[in-house]
Amino acid sequence: MLALQGDVREHRETLEGLGAQVVAVRRARELAQLDGLVLPGGESTAIVNLARVFGMLEPLRTAVAGGLPCFGTCAGMVLLADRLVDAMEGQETIGGLDVTVRRNGFGRQVDSFEQDLPMVGVEGSVRAVFIRAPWVEEAGAEVEVLARVSEGPASGRIVAVRQGNLMATSFHPEVGGDPRVHRSFLDLVRGA
Ligand SMILES: NC(=O)CC[C@H](N)C(=O)O
């Protein structure tokens, strides 16, 4: 877990429930010991600023480029995006995913919502919790779309993607007690 800011505890509980050994990462040297990295939801500007202050931004980019499996939720999706729209001026990312992400695409805190979504790799549907959530506005040819919003005004918007060892969701599978999205990330980690 990248543990600079955000909902680290919820991810930790979900991952530990699946038998994963979770380390809270706050220093660049701690990246070396990982099989995979989860980037939590929270505030992408805060996370990226802290990463820069702690000298982690370049090491994170190097780790992603080196193939470290990563899973970003919400702010974590923003962090993994190569391109942002509607972000803070000059907002940097770690990057790695060939996507354009619209920060706060679904609107403000009051526009937060839940929806049952079909998702590639997960049987049935996923209870998706969206909190000031981004969406994927454009995805490159190498990006697999795992889920889209299935109803309402944002119907069709891409909200879960995978590219190689990177996975990201606009929503928060760490909230709501369904561990299956995390399990599919752990499968990806094992495969890598
Ligand atoms: N729930 C969340 O992670 C919100 C993400 C937030 N809108 C951001 O851009 O960082």
PDBQT file of the ligand as one rigid body, heavy atoms in Angstrom, charges set to zero:
ROOT
HETATM    1  N1  LIG A 201     -12.502   9.265  -3.580  1.00  0.00    +0.000 N 
HETATM    2  C1  LIG A 201     -11.424   9.717  -4.181  1.00  0.00    +0.000 C 
HETATM    3  O1  LIG A 201     -10.354   9.102  -4.195  1.00  0.00    +0.000 OA
HETATM    4  C2  LIG A 201     -11.546  11.082  -4.789  1.00  0.00    +0.000 C 
HETATM    5  C3  LIG A 201     -10.437  11.424  -5.721  1.00  0.00    +0.000 C 
HETATM    6  C4  LIG A 201     -10.308  12.924  -5.878  1.00  0.00    +0.000 C 
HETATM    7  N2  LIG A 201     -11.380  13.469  -6.637  1.00  0.00    +0.000 N 
HETATM    8  C5  LIG A 201      -8.959  13.230  -6.509  1.00  0.00    +0.000 C 
HETATM    9  O2  LIG A 201      -8.884  13.743  -7.566  1.00  0.00    +0.000 OA
HETATM   10  O3  LIG A 201      -7.956  12.937  -5.922  1.00  0.00    +0.000 OA
ENDROOT
TORSDOF 0
